[in-house]
Amino acid sequence: MSLLVPLYVHPAEDPGAWHRLITAAARTYAVVLNPANGPGDRPDPAFGAAAAALRGAGARLLGYVDTDYGMRDHAEIADDVRRHREWYAADGCFLDQVTATPDGLPACRRLVRALRRHGTETVVLNPGVHPAPGYARLADLTVTFEGHWSTYVSSFSRPAWTARHPPERLCHLVYGVPEALVPLAVRTAHERGAGVSGPVTGEPPNPWARLTPALTGSTER
């Protein structure tokens, strides 16, 4: 099992979830750190301690960075990635709200190349949908679905180009999964060509405030 874990809750607010995540770190593909919809304006000691514990447990750390569908300046994005690296020793970045259209691909390519030149080891792109095929060649991992379980089971379609990529390069993030169906969600992602997944039981506005039961065998209350 390979799980991408965005846990968007402060360690002081739910220390139990972070403790369980640290304990199960070996089962993750990576953990996404998101102190303040990005790194924030200054280091957060609680996130620093959590990041150090996760690193010690063998987890890969990704700093959350919003790209605003190509509207944010690349220098601002690079600065966010730098702060994640300097403050929390992040191994890479989770670029959220990435463009998915062919015309946005050249700018995304320039951004990823610049980040790698500055030492970013792992780049995860999250367009949340199947993007134009070239995007998946830029990243170590591409999230080709982010949405509700009801949508995932009723209207998911997989374009042919995804079969040309190893499953470990594709990820599905599904929220609103009934607790009893979390194992099914993991199996479904694999059947649909995504070797990495992140099923959670939470609902909007922040479904990622709960730790996935797939990681620990328990549901956050």
C-alpha positions in Angstrom: 0.0 0.0 0.0 1.3 3.4 -0.9 -0.6 6.4 0.6 -0.2 10.1 0.0 -1.3 11.8 3.3 -2.4 15.4 3.3 -3.2 16.0 7.0 -4.4 19.6 7.1 -4.9 20.0 10.9 -2.5 21.6 13.3 -0.5 19.2 15.5 -1.7 21.0 18.6 -5.3 20.6 17.6 -5.2 16.9 17.0 -1.9 15.5 18.4 -3.3 12.0 18.3 -3.7 12.0 14.6 -0.1 13.2 14.1 1.2 10.6 16.5 -0.6 7.8 14.6 0.7 9.2 11.4 4.3 9.2 12.7 3.8 5.6 13.9 2.6 4.5 10.5 5.0 6.6 8.5 6.6 3.7 6.8 3.4 3.0 4.9 3.2 6.4 3.3 4.4 7.5 -0.1 4.7 11.0 1.4 3.1 13.4 4.0 2.0 16.8 2.8 2.8 19.6 5.4 0.5 22.6 5.2 1.0 24.9 8.2 -0.9 28.0 6.7 -2.1 27.2 3.2 1.6 27.0 2.5 4.6 27.5 4.8 3.3 30.6 6.5 5.2 33.8 7.4 7.4 32.2 10.0 8.4 28.7 11.2 5.7 26.9 13.3 7.4 25.0 16.2 4.7 22.4 16.4 5.0 21.6 12.7 8.7 21.6 13.0 8.6 19.0 15.8 6.1 16.9 13.8 8.2 17.2 10.6 11.3 16.1 12.6 9.5 13.1 14.0 8.2 12.1 10.6 11.6 12.3 9.1 13.0 10.2 11.9 10.3 7.6 11.1 11.3 7.5 7.5 8.6 9.6 5.9 9.1 11.7 2.8 7.9 15.3 3.4 6.2 17.5 0.8 5.5 21.2 1.4 2.1 22.4 0.3 2.2 25.2 -2.3 -0.9 26.7 -4.0 -0.2 27.6 -7.7 -3.7 29.1 -8.2 -4.1 27.4 -11.6 -1.1 29.2 -13.1 -1.9 32.7 -11.7 0.7 32.9 -9.0 4.1 34.3 -9.8 6.7 31.6 -10.1 9.1 33.5 -7.8 6.4 33.4 -5.0 6.0 29.7 -5.5 9.7 29.1 -5.4 10.0 31.1 -2.2 7.2 29.0 -0.6 9.1 25.8 -1.6 12.4 27.3 -0.2 10.7 28.1 3.1 9.3 24.6 3.4 12.8 23.2 2.8 14.6 25.5 5.2 12.0 25.4 8.0 10.8 21.8 7.9 13.5 20.1 5.8 10.8 19.1 3.2 12.1 16.7 0.5 9.9 18.2 -2.1 6.6 20.0 -2.9 2.9 19.3 -3.4 1.9 21.8 -6.0 -1.9 22.3 -5.6 -4.4 23.7 -8.1 -2.2 23.1 -11.0 -3.4 23.9 -14.5 -4.5 20.9 -16.6 -4.9 22.3 -20.1 -2.4 22.1 -23.0 -1.8 25.8 -23.1 -0.8 25.8 -19.4 1.8 23.1 -19.9 4.8 25.2 -21.0 4.6 27.4 -17.9 4.2 24.4 -15.6 7.2 22.8 -17.3 9.3 25.9 -16.7 8.2 26.0 -13.1 9.1 22.4 -12.4 12.5 22.7 -14.0 13.3 25.8 -12.0 12.3 24.1 -8.8 14.4 21.1 -9.5 17.4 23.3 -10.4 17.1 24.8 -6.9 17.2 21.4 -5.2 13.6 20.2 -5.0 13.9 16.4 -5.0 10.2 15.3 -5.3 7.5 17.2 -7.2 3.9 16.3 -7.0 1.4 18.0 -9.2 -2.3 18.2 -8.3 -4.6 19.3 -11.1 -7.2 17.1 -9.4 -8.3 15.8 -12.9 -6.6 14.0 -15.7 -4.5 16.8 -17.3 -3.1 17.0 -20.8 -0.7 14.1 -21.1 2.5 16.1 -20.9 2.0 17.1 -17.2 2.6 13.6 -15.9 6.0 13.5 -17.5 7.1 16.6 -15.5 6.4 15.2 -12.0 7.3 12.3 -9.8 3.6 11.9 -9.0 0.5 13.4 -10.6 -2.9 13.5 -8.8 -5.3 12.7 -11.6 -8.4 12.6 -9.4 -9.4 14.7 -6.3 -13.0 14.5 -5.4 -15.9 12.9 -3.6 -16.4 9.2 -3.3 -19.8 9.5 -5.0 -18.2 11.0 -8.0 -15.4 8.5 -8.0 -17.7 5.6 -8.2 -20.3 7.1 -10.6 -18.5 9.2 -13.2 -14.8 8.4 -13.2 -13.2 7.8 -16.7 -9.6 7.0 -17.4 -8.0 8.4 -20.6 -5.8 6.0 -22.6 -2.6 7.9 -22.0 -2.5 6.9 -18.4 -1.7 3.3 -19.3 1.6 4.5 -20.6 2.7 5.6 -17.1 3.7 3.3 -14.3 1.0 3.2 -11.6 3.4 4.6 -9.0 3.5 7.9 -10.9 -0.3 8.5 -10.6 -2.5 9.2 -7.5 -6.2 9.4 -6.7 -7.3 11.5 -3.6 -10.8 10.6 -2.6 -12.8 12.1 0.2 -16.2 11.3 1.7 -15.4 7.6 1.6 -17.6 5.5 4.0 -15.3 4.0 6.6 -16.2 0.4 5.7 -15.4 1.1 2.0 -11.9 2.6 2.5 -10.2 -0.7 1.6 -12.3 -0.8 -1.5 -11.2 2.8 -2.4 -7.6 1.7 -2.2 -8.2 -1.3 -4.4 -10.3 0.7 -6.9 -7.4 3.2 -7.3 -5.0 0.4 -8.1 -7.5 -1.1 -10.6 -7.8 2.3 -12.3 -4.0 2.6 -12.7 -3.1 4.7 -9.7 -0.5 3.1 -7.5 -0.8 5.8 -4.9 -4.0 6.9 -3.2 -5.4 8.8 -0.3 -8.9 7.9 0.7 -10.4 9.8 3.7 -13.7 9.8 5.4 -13.8 13.6 5.8 -16.1 16.0 4.0 -15.7 19.6 2.8 -14.8 22.2 3.6 -11.7 20.4 4.9 -11.9 16.7 4.3 -8.1 16.4 4.9 -8.4 17.3 8.6 -8.9 13.6 9.3 -6.3 10.9 9.0 -7.0 8.2 6.5 -8.3 4.9 8.1 -6.3 3.1 5.4 -3.1 4.1 7.3 -4.0 3.2 10.8 -7.1 1.0 10.7 -9.1 3.7 12.6 -11.3 6.6 11.8 -10.8 10.0 13.3 -13.7 11.1 15.5 
